Amino acid sequence: MVDNQARDRRYWRANLRILGALLLVWFFSAFGLGILLVEPLNQFHIAGFPVGFWFAQQGAIYIFILLILVYARWMDRVDERYHAD
């Protein structure tokens, strides 16, 4: 019983670390690239649109979808490690 509780705590800590890391990536991509670094990014163009504008409109959404996929794969590995699958 105590062993299960310790395993559950380690599993939850691993989950929170993963969430924290992915939220930092999302924050940097949405806020950093879409707002703070928009001027330097606007020097480059994708399909005729400045990269800063494109990233603020579309890129953050693509990053978010990618992070969902990364989270799912990462948590599959954590589930296997802690036998939570």
C-alpha positions, 0 to 999 in steps of 0.5 A: 500500500505504501509502495503504491502511494509512493509510486503514485506520487512519483508518477504525478510529479513526472506528469507535473514536470512534463506539463511544466516543460511543455507549458514553458515551450508554449508560453515562449512560442505564443508570447515570446515569438508572437509578441516580444520577438515579432519585429525581428521575425518580420524581417523574414517572409513565408508565402509573402507574409512576415514571419512575426505576423504568420507566427502570431496568427498560425504558428502558435496554434501549430505549436500547440497541436504539436505539444499535444502530440508530444505530451501524449507520446511522453505520457505513454512512456511515463505510463509504461515506466510507472505501470499506469497503463 
